[in-house]
Amino acid sequence: MKVIDVYEQYFKAYCVYNGVERKGAAVKLTAESDQGRIKYEVSITFFPHRDAEDFGISYDAYVSRVLFEDKGRRSAKRDAEYLGMVKETVNELAEETHGTVYWDEPLIEARYG
């Protein structure tokens, strides 16, 4: 099985989860391929981010959604299609945890794989 982070970026965010205030969010689009099948999944993890150096990820405030899973392969066209769905999907996932992502306040540059 091969797992690739198509996109990853951290943003300023807000969420209280398990009684802990979270001020950062890690946003990812992941492609997982295995034996002629491909899966694209969007995820968000809210983490404490207590100061500018705190990037300790706590995985208890994690939610995800599979955007596509079927026969096929990873391609630039598919990457672009699902990358275009990240923001809307993450906003929906954040809403489920009563959280907010501040898209105009990135904590790190976007990474593409």
MODELLER restraints for C-alpha pairs under 7 A, 6 or more apart:
rsr = mdl.restraints
at = mdl.atoms
rsr.add(forms.Gaussian(group=physical.xy_distance, feature=features.Distance(at['CA:1:A'], at['CA:33:A']), mean=5.91, stdev=0.5))
rsr.add(forms.Gaussian(group=physical.xy_distance, feature=features.Distance(at['CA:1:A'], at['CA:34:A']), mean=4.70, stdev=0.5))
rsr.add(forms.Gaussian(group=physical.xy_distance, feature=features.Distance(at['CA:2:A'], at['CA:32:A']), mean=5.65, stdev=0.5))
rsr.add(forms.Gaussian(group=physical.xy_distance, feature=features.Distance(at['CA:2:A'], at['CA:33:A']), mean=5.32, stdev=0.5))
rsr.add(forms.Gaussian(group=physical.xy_distance, feature=features.Distance(at['CA:2:A'], at['CA:34:A']), mean=6.46, stdev=0.5))
rsr.add(forms.Gaussian(group=physical.xy_distance, feature=features.Distance(at['CA:3:A'], at['CA:30:A']), mean=6.91, stdev=0.5))
rsr.add(forms.Gaussian(group=physical.xy_distance, feature=features.Distance(at['CA:3:A'], at['CA:31:A']), mean=5.78, stdev=0.5))
rsr.add(forms.Gaussian(group=physical.xy_distance, feature=features.Distance(at['CA:3:A'], at['CA:32:A']), mean=4.39, stdev=0.5))
rsr.add(forms.Gaussian(group=physical.xy_distance, feature=features.Distance(at['CA:3:A'], at['CA:33:A']), mean=6.57, stdev=0.5))
rsr.add(forms.Gaussian(group=physical.xy_distance, feature=features.Distance(at['CA:4:A'], at['CA:30:A']), mean=5.67, stdev=0.5))
rsr.add(forms.Gaussian(group=physical.xy_distance, feature=features.Distance(at['CA:4:A'], at['CA:31:A']), mean=5.27, stdev=0.5))
rsr.add(forms.Gaussian(group=physical.xy_distance, feature=features.Distance(at['CA:4:A'], at['CA:32:A']), mean=6.40, stdev=0.5))
rsr.add(forms.Gaussian(group=physical.xy_distance, feature=features.Distance(at['CA:4:A'], at['CA:113:A']), mean=6.41, stdev=0.5))
rsr.add(forms.Gaussian(group=physical.xy_distance, feature=features.Distance(at['CA:5:A'], at['CA:28:A']), mean=6.75, stdev=0.5))
rsr.add(forms.Gaussian(group=physical.xy_distance, feature=features.Distance(at['CA:5:A'], at['CA:29:A']), mean=5.99, stdev=0.5))
rsr.add(forms.Gaussian(group=physical.xy_distance, feature=features.Distance(at['CA:5:A'], at['CA:30:A']), mean=4.48, stdev=0.5))
rsr.add(forms.Gaussian(group=physical.xy_distance, feature=features.Distance(at['CA:5:A'], at['CA:31:A']), mean=6.41, stdev=0.5))
rsr.add(forms.Gaussian(group=physical.xy_distance, feature=features.Distance(at['CA:5:A'], at['CA:112:A']), mean=6.96, stdev=0.5))
rsr.add(forms.Gaussian(group=physical.xy_distance, feature=features.Distance(at['CA:5:A'], at['CA:113:A']), mean=5.55, stdev=0.5))
rsr.add(forms.Gaussian(group=physical.xy_distance, feature=features.Distance(at['CA:6:A'], at['CA:29:A']), mean=5.45, stdev=0.5))
rsr.add(forms.Gaussian(group=physical.xy_distance, feature=features.Distance(at['CA:6:A'], at['CA:30:A']), mean=5.39, stdev=0.5))
rsr.add(forms.Gaussian(group=physical.xy_distance, feature=features.Distance(at['CA:6:A'], at['CA:31:A']), mean=6.40, stdev=0.5))
rsr.add(forms.Gaussian(group=physical.xy_distance, feature=features.Distance(at['CA:6:A'], at['CA:79:A']), mean=6.98, stdev=0.5))
rsr.add(forms.Gaussian(group=physical.xy_distance, feature=features.Distance(at['CA:6:A'], at['CA:112:A']), mean=5.28, stdev=0.5))
rsr.add(forms.Gaussian(group=physical.xy_distance, feature=features.Distance(at['CA:6:A'], at['CA:113:A']), mean=4.67, stdev=0.5))
rsr.add(forms.Gaussian(group=physical.xy_distance, feature=features.Distance(at['CA:7:A'], at['CA:28:A']), mean=5.47, stdev=0.5))
rsr.add(forms.Gaussian(group=physical.xy_distance, feature=features.Distance(at['CA:7:A'], at['CA:29:A']), mean=5.05, stdev=0.5))
rsr.add(forms.Gaussian(group=physical.xy_distance, feature=features.Distance(at['CA:7:A'], at['CA:110:A']), mean=6.91, stdev=0.5))
rsr.add(forms.Gaussian(group=physical.xy_distance, feature=features.Distance(at['CA:7:A'], at['CA:111:A']), mean=5.63, stdev=0.5))
rsr.add(forms.Gaussian(group=physical.xy_distance, feature=features.Distance(at['CA:7:A'], at['CA:112:A']), mean=4.59, stdev=0.5))
rsr.add(forms.Gaussian(group=physical.xy_distance, feature=features.Distance(at['CA:7:A'], at['CA:113:A']), mean=6.43, stdev=0.5))
rsr.add(forms.Gaussian(group=physical.xy_distance, feature=features.Distance(at['CA:8:A'], at['CA:27:A']), mean=5.60, stdev=0.5))
rsr.add(forms.Gaussian(group=physical.xy_distance, feature=features.Distance(at['CA:8:A'], at['CA:28:A']), mean=4.44, stdev=0.5))
rsr.add(forms.Gaussian(group=physical.xy_distance, feature=features.Distance(at['CA:8:A'], at['CA:29:A']), mean=6.58, stdev=0.5))
rsr.add(forms.Gaussian(group=physical.xy_distance, feature=features.Distance(at['CA:8:A'], at['CA:110:A']), mean=5.83, stdev=0.5))
rsr.add(forms.Gaussian(group=physical.xy_distance, feature=features.Distance(at['CA:8:A'], at['CA:111:A']), mean=5.18, stdev=0.5))
rsr.add(forms.Gaussian(group=physical.xy_distance, feature=features.Distance(at['CA:8:A'], at['CA:112:A']), mean=6.60, stdev=0.5))
rsr.add(forms.Gaussian(group=physical.xy_distance, feature=features.Distance(at['CA:9:A'], at['CA:26:A']), mean=5.92, stdev=0.5))
rsr.add(forms.Gaussian(group=physical.xy_distance, feature=features.Distance(at['CA:9:A'], at['CA:27:A']), mean=5.42, stdev=0.5))
rsr.add(forms.Gaussian(group=physical.xy_distance, feature=features.Distance(at['CA:9:A'], at['CA:28:A']), mean=6.75, stdev=0.5))
rsr.add(forms.Gaussian(group=physical.xy_distance, feature=features.Distance(at['CA:9:A'], at['CA:108:A']), mean=6.22, stdev=0.5))
rsr.add(forms.Gaussian(group=physical.xy_distance, feature=features.Distance(at['CA:9:A'], at['CA:109:A']), mean=6.34, stdev=0.5))
rsr.add(forms.Gaussian(group=physical.xy_distance, feature=features.Distance(at['CA:9:A'], at['CA:110:A']), mean=4.67, stdev=0.5))
rsr.add(forms.Gaussian(group=physical.xy_distance, feature=features.Distance(at['CA:9:A'], at['CA:111:A']), mean=6.31, stdev=0.5))
rsr.add(forms.Gaussian(group=physical.xy_distance, feature=features.Distance(at['CA:10:A'], at['CA:24:A']), mean=6.88, stdev=0.5))
rsr.add(forms.Gaussian(group=physical.xy_distance, feature=features.Distance(at['CA:10:A'], at['CA:25:A']), mean=5.47, stdev=0.5))
rsr.add(forms.Gaussian(group=physical.xy_distance, feature=features.Distance(at['CA:10:A'], at['CA:26:A']), mean=4.41, stdev=0.5))
rsr.add(forms.Gaussian(group=physical.xy_distance, feature=features.Distance(at['CA:10:A'], at['CA:27:A']), mean=6.04, stdev=0.5))
rsr.add(forms.Gaussian(group=physical.xy_distance, feature=features.Distance(at['CA:10:A'], at['CA:106:A']), mean=5.92, stdev=0.5))
rsr.add(forms.Gaussian(group=physical.xy_distance, feature=features.Distance(at['CA:10:A'], at['CA:107:A']), mean=5.26, stdev=0.5))
rsr.add(forms.Gaussian(group=physical.xy_distance, feature=features.Distance(at['CA:10:A'], at['CA:108:A']), mean=5.60, stdev=0.5))
rsr.add(forms.Gaussian(group=physical.xy_distance, feature=features.Distance(at['CA:11:A'], at['CA:24:A']), mean=5.71, stdev=0.5))
rsr.add(forms.Gaussian(group=physical.xy_distance, feature=features.Distance(at['CA:11:A'], at['CA:25:A']), mean=5.30, stdev=0.5))
rsr.add(forms.Gaussian(group=physical.xy_distance, feature=features.Distance(at['CA:11:A'], at['CA:26:A']), mean=6.61, stdev=0.5))
rsr.add(forms.Gaussian(group=physical.xy_distance, feature=features.Distance(at['CA:11:A'], at['CA:101:A']), mean=6.64, stdev=0.5))
rsr.add(forms.Gaussian(group=physical.xy_distance, feature=features.Distance(at['CA:11:A'], at['CA:102:A']), mean=6.34, stdev=0.5))
rsr.add(forms.Gaussian(group=physical.xy_distance, feature=features.Distance(at['CA:11:A'], at['CA:103:A']), mean=6.45, stdev=0.5))
rsr.add(forms.Gaussian(group=physical.xy_distance, feature=features.Distance(at['CA:11:A'], at['CA:105:A']), mean=5.85, stdev=0.5))
rsr.add(forms.Gaussian(group=physical.xy_distance, feature=features.Distance(at['CA:11:A'], at['CA:106:A']), mean=4.16, stdev=0.5))
rsr.add(forms.Gaussian(group=physical.xy_distance, feature=features.Distance(at['CA:11:A'], at['CA:107:A']), mean=4.93, stdev=0.5))
rsr.add(forms.Gaussian(group=physical.xy_distance, feature=features.Distance(at['CA:12:A'], at['CA:23:A']), mean=5.93, stdev=0.5))
rsr.add(forms.Gaussian(group=physical.xy_distance, feature=features.Distance(at['CA:12:A'], at['CA:24:A']), mean=4.60, stdev=0.5))
rsr.add(forms.Gaussian(group=physical.xy_distance, feature=features.Distance(at['CA:12:A'], at['CA:25:A']), mean=6.33, stdev=0.5))
rsr.add(forms.Gaussian(group=physical.xy_distance, feature=features.Distance(at['CA:12:A'], at['CA:101:A']), mean=6.38, stdev=0.5))
rsr.add(forms.Gaussian(group=physical.xy_distance, feature=features.Distance(at['CA:12:A'], at['CA:102:A']), mean=5.47, stdev=0.5))
rsr.add(forms.Gaussian(group=physical.xy_distance, feature=features.Distance(at['CA:12:A'], at['CA:105:A']), mean=5.61, stdev=0.5))
rsr.add(forms.Gaussian(group=physical.xy_distance, feature=features.Distance(at['CA:12:A'], at['CA:106:A']), mean=6.09, stdev=0.5))
rsr.add(forms.Gaussian(group=physical.xy_distance, feature=features.Distance(at['CA:12:A'], at['CA:107:A']), mean=6.22, stdev=0.5))
rsr.add(forms.Gaussian(group=physical.xy_distance, feature=features.Distance(at['CA:13:A'], at['CA:23:A']), mean=4.81, stdev=0.5))
rsr.add(forms.Gaussian(group=physical.xy_distance, feature=features.Distance(at['CA:13:A'], at['CA:24:A']), mean=4.61, stdev=0.5))
rsr.add(forms.Gaussian(group=physical.xy_distance, feature=features.Distance(at['CA:13:A'], at['CA:25:A']), mean=5.66, stdev=0.5))
rsr.add(forms.Gaussian(group=physical.xy_distance, feature=features.Distance(at['CA:13:A'], at['CA:100:A']), mean=5.50, stdev=0.5))
rsr.add(forms.Gaussian(group=physical.xy_distance, feature=features.Distance(at['CA:13:A'], at['CA:101:A']), mean=4.32, stdev=0.5))
rsr.add(forms.Gaussian(group=physical.xy_distance, feature=features.Distance(at['CA:13:A'], at['CA:102:A']), mean=5.40, stdev=0.5))
rsr.add(forms.Gaussian(group=physical.xy_distance, feature=features.Distance(at['CA:14:A'], at['CA:22:A']), mean=5.54, stdev=0.5))
rsr.add(forms.Gaussian(group=physical.xy_distance, feature=features.Distance(at['CA:14:A'], at['CA:23:A']), mean=4.67, stdev=0.5))
rsr.add(forms.Gaussian(group=physical.xy_distance, feature=features.Distance(at['CA:14:A'], at['CA:24:A']), mean=6.63, stdev=0.5))
rsr.add(forms.Gaussian(group=physical.xy_distance, feature=features.Distance(at['CA:14:A'], at['CA:99:A']), mean=5.53, stdev=0.5))
rsr.add(forms.Gaussian(group=physical.xy_distance, feature=features.Distance(at['CA:14:A'], at['CA:100:A']), mean=5.27, stdev=0.5))
rsr.add(forms.Gaussian(group=physical.xy_distance, feature=features.Distance(at['CA:14:A'], at['CA:101:A']), mean=6.62, stdev=0.5))
rsr.add(forms.Gaussian(group=physical.xy_distance, feature=features.Distance(at['CA:15:A'], at['CA:21:A']), mean=5.98, stdev=0.5))
rsr.add(forms.Gaussian(group=physical.xy_distance, feature=features.Distance(at['CA:15:A'], at['CA:22:A']), mean=5.02, stdev=0.5))
rsr.add(forms.Gaussian(group=physical.xy_distance, feature=features.Distance(at['CA:15:A'], at['CA:23:A']), mean=6.69, stdev=0.5))
rsr.add(forms.Gaussian(group=physical.xy_distance, feature=features.Distance(at['CA:15:A'], at['CA:46:A']), mean=6.90, stdev=0.5))
rsr.add(forms.Gaussian(group=physical.xy_distance, feature=features.Distance(at['CA:15:A'], at['CA:98:A']), mean=6.38, stdev=0.5))
rsr.add(forms.Gaussian(group=physical.xy_distance, feature=features.Distance(at['CA:15:A'], at['CA:99:A']), mean=4.29, stdev=0.5))
rsr.add(forms.Gaussian(group=physical.xy_distance, feature=features.Distance(at['CA:15:A'], at['CA:100:A']), mean=6.56, stdev=0.5))
rsr.add(forms.Gaussian(group=physical.xy_distance, feature=features.Distance(at['CA:16:A'], at['CA:22:A']), mean=5.78, stdev=0.5))
rsr.add(forms.Gaussian(group=physical.xy_distance, feature=features.Distance(at['CA:17:A'], at['CA:61:A']), mean=6.22, stdev=0.5))
rsr.add(forms.Gaussian(group=physical.xy_distance, feature=features.Distance(at['CA:21:A'], at['CA:48:A']), mean=6.17, stdev=0.5))
rsr.add(forms.Gaussian(group=physical.xy_distance, feature=features.Distance(at['CA:22:A'], at['CA:46:A']), mean=5.83, stdev=0.5))
rsr.add(forms.Gaussian(group=physical.xy_distance, feature=features.Distance(at['CA:22:A'], at['CA:47:A']), mean=4.98, stdev=0.5))
rsr.add(forms.Gaussian(group=physical.xy_distance, feature=features.Distance(at['CA:22:A'], at['CA:48:A']), mean=4.00, stdev=0.5))
rsr.add(forms.Gaussian(group=physical.xy_distance, feature=features.Distance(at['CA:22:A'], at['CA:49:A']), mean=6.59, stdev=0.5))
rsr.add(forms.Gaussian(group=physical.xy_distance, feature=features.Distance(at['CA:23:A'], at['CA:47:A']), mean=6.43, stdev=0.5))
rsr.add(forms.Gaussian(group=physical.xy_distance, feature=features.Distance(at['CA:23:A'], at['CA:48:A']), mean=5.35, stdev=0.5))
rsr.add(forms.Gaussian(group=physical.xy_distance, feature=features.Distance(at['CA:23:A'], at['CA:49:A']), mean=5.35, stdev=0.5))
rsr.add(forms.Gaussian(group=physical.xy_distance, feature=features.Distance(at['CA:24:A'], at['CA:46:A']), mean=5.68, stdev=0.5))
rsr.add(forms.Gaussian(group=physical.xy_distance, feature=features.Distance(at['CA:24:A'], at['CA:47:A']), mean=5.21, stdev=0.5))
rsr.add(forms.Gaussian(group=physical.xy_distance, feature=features.Distance(at['CA:24:A'], at['CA:48:A']), mean=6.17, stdev=0.5))
rsr.add(forms.Gaussian(group=physical.xy_distance, feature=features.Distance(at['CA:24:A'], at['CA:49:A']), mean=5.37, stdev=0.5))
rsr.add(forms.Gaussian(group=physical.xy_distance, feature=features.Distance(at['CA:25:A'], at['CA:44:A']), mean=6.42, stdev=0.5))
rsr.add(forms.Gaussian(group=physical.xy_distance, feature=features.Distance(at['CA:25:A'], at['CA:45:A']), mean=5.40, stdev=0.5))
rsr.add(forms.Gaussian(group=physical.xy_distance, feature=features.Distance(at['CA:25:A'], at['CA:46:A']), mean=4.31, stdev=0.5))
rsr.add(forms.Gaussian(group=physical.xy_distance, feature=features.Distance(at['CA:25:A'], at['CA:47:A']), mean=5.90, stdev=0.5))
rsr.add(forms.Gaussian(group=physical.xy_distance, feature=features.Distance(at['CA:25:A'], at['CA:101:A']), mean=6.92, stdev=0.5))
rsr.add(forms.Gaussian(group=physical.xy_distance, feature=features.Distance(at['CA:26:A'], at['CA:44:A']), mean=5.54, stdev=0.5))
rsr.add(forms.Gaussian(group=physical.xy_distance, feature=features.Distance(at['CA:26:A'], at['CA:45:A']), mean=5.15, stdev=0.5))
rsr.add(forms.Gaussian(group=physical.xy_distance, feature=features.Distance(at['CA:26:A'], at['CA:46:A']), mean=6.50, stdev=0.5))
rsr.add(forms.Gaussian(group=physical.xy_distance, feature=features.Distance(at['CA:27:A'], at['CA:43:A']), mean=5.87, stdev=0.5))
rsr.add(forms.Gaussian(group=physical.xy_distance, feature=features.Distance(at['CA:27:A'], at['CA:44:A']), mean=4.65, stdev=0.5))
rsr.add(forms.Gaussian(group=physical.xy_distance, feature=features.Distance(at['CA:27:A'], at['CA:45:A']), mean=6.77, stdev=0.5))
rsr.add(forms.Gaussian(group=physical.xy_distance, feature=features.Distance(at['CA:28:A'], at['CA:42:A']), mean=5.62, stdev=0.5))
rsr.add(forms.Gaussian(group=physical.xy_distance, feature=features.Distance(at['CA:28:A'], at['CA:43:A']), mean=5.25, stdev=0.5))
rsr.add(forms.Gaussian(group=physical.xy_distance, feature=features.Distance(at['CA:28:A'], at['CA:44:A']), mean=6.49, stdev=0.5))
rsr.add(forms.Gaussian(group=physical.xy_distance, feature=features.Distance(at['CA:29:A'], at['CA:40:A']), mean=6.90, stdev=0.5))
rsr.add(forms.Gaussian(group=physical.xy_distance, feature=features.Distance(at['CA:29:A'], at['CA:41:A']), mean=5.67, stdev=0.5))
rsr.add(forms.Gaussian(group=physical.xy_distance, feature=features.Distance(at['CA:29:A'], at['CA:42:A']), mean=4.53, stdev=0.5))
rsr.add(forms.Gaussian(group=physical.xy_distance, feature=features.Distance(at['CA:29:A'], at['CA:43:A']), mean=6.59, stdev=0.5))
rsr.add(forms.Gaussian(group=physical.xy_distance, feature=features.Distance(at['CA:29:A'], at['CA:83:A']), mean=6.96, stdev=0.5))
rsr.add(forms.Gaussian(group=physical.xy_distance, feature=features.Distance(at['CA:30:A'], at['CA:40:A']), mean=5.63, stdev=0.5))
rsr.add(forms.Gaussian(group=physical.xy_distance, feature=features.Distance(at['CA:30:A'], at['CA:41:A']), mean=5.22, stdev=0.5))
rsr.add(forms.Gaussian(group=physical.xy_distance, feature=features.Distance(at['CA:30:A'], at['CA:42:A']), mean=6.42, stdev=0.5))
rsr.add(forms.Gaussian(group=physical.xy_distance, feature=features.Distance(at['CA:31:A'], at['CA:38:A']), mean=6.89, stdev=0.5))
rsr.add(forms.Gaussian(group=physical.xy_distance, feature=features.Distance(at['CA:31:A'], at['CA:39:A']), mean=5.60, stdev=0.5))
rsr.add(forms.Gaussian(group=physical.xy_distance, feature=features.Distance(at['CA:31:A'], at['CA:40:A']), mean=4.60, stdev=0.5))
rsr.add(forms.Gaussian(group=physical.xy_distance, feature=features.Distance(at['CA:31:A'], at['CA:41:A']), mean=6.58, stdev=0.5))
rsr.add(forms.Gaussian(group=physical.xy_distance, feature=features.Distance(at['CA:32:A'], at['CA:38:A']), mean=5.70, stdev=0.5))
rsr.add(forms.Gaussian(group=physical.xy_distance, feature=features.Distance(at['CA:32:A'], at['CA:39:A']), mean=5.11, stdev=0.5))
rsr.add(forms.Gaussian(group=physical.xy_distance, feature=features.Distance(at['CA:32:A'], at['CA:40:A']), mean=6.54, stdev=0.5))
rsr.add(forms.Gaussian(group=physical.xy_distance, feature=features.Distance(at['CA:33:A'], at['CA:39:A']), mean=6.39, stdev=0.5))
rsr.add(forms.Gaussian(group=physical.xy_distance, feature=features.Distance(at['CA:36:A'], at['CA:71:A']), mean=5.78, stdev=0.5))
rsr.add(forms.Gaussian(group=physical.xy_distance, feature=features.Distance(at['CA:36:A'], at['CA:72:A']), mean=5.62, stdev=0.5))
rsr.add(forms.Gaussian(group=physical.xy_distance, feature=features.Distance(at['CA:36:A'], at['CA:73:A']), mean=6.45, stdev=0.5))
rsr.add(forms.Gaussian(group=physical.xy_distance, feature=features.Distance(at['CA:37:A'], at['CA:70:A']), mean=5.56, stdev=0.5))
rsr.add(forms.Gaussian(group=physical.xy_distance, feature=features.Distance(at['CA:37:A'], at['CA:71:A']), mean=4.23, stdev=0.5))
rsr.add(forms.Gaussian(group=physical.xy_distance, feature=features.Distance(at['CA:37:A'], at['CA:72:A']), mean=5.16, stdev=0.5))
rsr.add(forms.Gaussian(group=physical.xy_distance, feature=features.Distance(at['CA:37:A'], at['CA:73:A']), mean=6.50, stdev=0.5))
rsr.add(forms.Gaussian(group=physical.xy_distance, feature=features.Distance(at['CA:38:A'], at['CA:69:A']), mean=5.64, stdev=0.5))
rsr.add(forms.Gaussian(group=physical.xy_distance, feature=features.Distance(at['CA:38:A'], at['CA:70:A']), mean=5.80, stdev=0.5))
rsr.add(forms.Gaussian(group=physical.xy_distance, feature=features.Distance(at['CA:38:A'], at['CA:71:A']), mean=6.14, stdev=0.5))
rsr.add(forms.Gaussian(group=physical.xy_distance, feature=features.Distance(at['CA:38:A'], at['CA:72:A']), mean=5.63, stdev=0.5))
rsr.add(forms.Gaussian(group=physical.xy_distance, feature=features.Distance(at['CA:38:A'], at['CA:73:A']), mean=5.62, stdev=0.5))
rsr.add(forms.Gaussian(group=physical.xy_distance, feature=features.Distance(at['CA:38:A'], at['CA:74:A']), mean=6.57, stdev=0.5))
rsr.add(forms.Gaussian(group=physical.xy_distance, feature=features.Distance(at['CA:39:A'], at['CA:68:A']), mean=5.44, stdev=0.5))
rsr.add(forms.Gaussian(group=physical.xy_distance, feature=features.Distance(at['CA:39:A'], at['CA:69:A']), mean=4.20, stdev=0.5))
rsr.add(forms.Gaussian(group=physical.xy_distance, feature=features.Distance(at['CA:39:A'], at['CA:70:A']), mean=6.73, stdev=0.5))
rsr.add(forms.Gaussian(group=physical.xy_distance, feature=features.Distance(at['CA:40:A'], at['CA:66:A']), mean=5.94, stdev=0.5))
rsr.add(forms.Gaussian(group=physical.xy_distance, feature=features.Distance(at['CA:40:A'], at['CA:67:A']), mean=5.54, stdev=0.5))
rsr.add(forms.Gaussian(group=physical.xy_distance, feature=features.Distance(at['CA:40:A'], at['CA:68:A']), mean=5.21, stdev=0.5))
rsr.add(forms.Gaussian(group=physical.xy_distance, feature=features.Distance(at['CA:40:A'], at['CA:69:A']), mean=6.54, stdev=0.5))
rsr.add(forms.Gaussian(group=physical.xy_distance, feature=features.Distance(at['CA:41:A'], at['CA:64:A']), mean=6.83, stdev=0.5))
rsr.add(forms.Gaussian(group=physical.xy_distance, feature=features.Distance(at['CA:41:A'], at['CA:65:A']), mean=5.65, stdev=0.5))
rsr.add(forms.Gaussian(group=physical.xy_distance, feature=features.Distance(at['CA:41:A'], at['CA:66:A']), mean=4.25, stdev=0.5))
rsr.add(forms.Gaussian(group=physical.xy_distance, feature=features.Distance(at['CA:41:A'], at['CA:67:A']), mean=5.56, stdev=0.5))
rsr.add(forms.Gaussian(group=physical.xy_distance, feature=features.Distance(at['CA:42:A'], at['CA:64:A']), mean=5.54, stdev=0.5))
rsr.add(forms.Gaussian(group=physical.xy_distance, feature=features.Distance(at['CA:42:A'], at['CA:65:A']), mean=5.46, stdev=0.5))
rsr.add(forms.Gaussian(group=physical.xy_distance, feature=features.Distance(at['CA:42:A'], at['CA:66:A']), mean=6.42, stdev=0.5))
rsr.add(forms.Gaussian(group=physical.xy_distance, feature=features.Distance(at['CA:42:A'], at['CA:86:A']), mean=6.47, stdev=0.5))
rsr.add(forms.Gaussian(group=physical.xy_distance, feature=features.Distance(at['CA:43:A'], at['CA:63:A']), mean=5.74, stdev=0.5))
rsr.add(forms.Gaussian(group=physical.xy_distance, feature=features.Distance(at['CA:43:A'], at['CA:64:A']), mean=4.07, stdev=0.5))
rsr.add(forms.Gaussian(group=physical.xy_distance, feature=features.Distance(at['CA:43:A'], at['CA:65:A']), mean=6.48, stdev=0.5))
rsr.add(forms.Gaussian(group=physical.xy_distance, feature=features.Distance(at['CA:44:A'], at['CA:62:A']), mean=5.77, stdev=0.5))
rsr.add(forms.Gaussian(group=physical.xy_distance, feature=features.Distance(at['CA:44:A'], at['CA:63:A']), mean=5.66, stdev=0.5))
rsr.add(forms.Gaussian(group=physical.xy_distance, feature=features.Distance(at['CA:44:A'], at['CA:64:A']), mean=6.37, stdev=0.5))
rsr.add(forms.Gaussian(group=physical.xy_distance, feature=features.Distance(at['CA:44:A'], at['CA:90:A']), mean=6.56, stdev=0.5))
rsr.add(forms.Gaussian(group=physical.xy_distance, feature=features.Distance(at['CA:45:A'], at['CA:59:A']), mean=6.36, stdev=0.5))
rsr.add(forms.Gaussian(group=physical.xy_distance, feature=features.Distance(at['CA:45:A'], at['CA:61:A']), mean=5.50, stdev=0.5))
rsr.add(forms.Gaussian(group=physical.xy_distance, feature=features.Distance(at['CA:45:A'], at['CA:62:A']), mean=4.33, stdev=0.5))
rsr.add(forms.Gaussian(group=physical.xy_distance, feature=features.Distance(at['CA:45:A'], at['CA:63:A']), mean=6.65, stdev=0.5))
rsr.add(forms.Gaussian(group=physical.xy_distance, feature=features.Distance(at['CA:46:A'], at['CA:61:A']), mean=5.35, stdev=0.5))
rsr.add(forms.Gaussian(group=physical.xy_distance, feature=features.Distance(at['CA:46:A'], at['CA:62:A']), mean=6.64, stdev=0.5))
rsr.add(forms.Gaussian(group=physical.xy_distance, feature=features.Distance(at['CA:47:A'], at['CA:56:A']), mean=6.93, stdev=0.5))
rsr.add(forms.Gaussian(group=physical.xy_distance, feature=features.Distance(at['CA:47:A'], at['CA:57:A']), mean=5.30, stdev=0.5))
rsr.add(forms.Gaussian(group=physical.xy_distance, feature=features.Distance(at['CA:47:A'], at['CA:58:A']), mean=5.50, stdev=0.5))
rsr.add(forms.Gaussian(group=physical.xy_distance, feature=features.Distance(at['CA:49:A'], at['CA:55:A']), mean=5.81, stdev=0.5))
rsr.add(forms.Gaussian(group=physical.xy_distance, feature=features.Distance(at['CA:63:A'], at['CA:93:A']), mean=6.42, stdev=0.5))
rsr.add(forms.Gaussian(group=physical.xy_distance, feature=features.Distance(at['CA:64:A'], at['CA:93:A']), mean=6.98, stdev=0.5))
rsr.add(forms.Gaussian(group=physical.xy_distance, feature=features.Distance(at['CA:94:A'], at['CA:100:A']), mean=5.86, stdev=0.5))
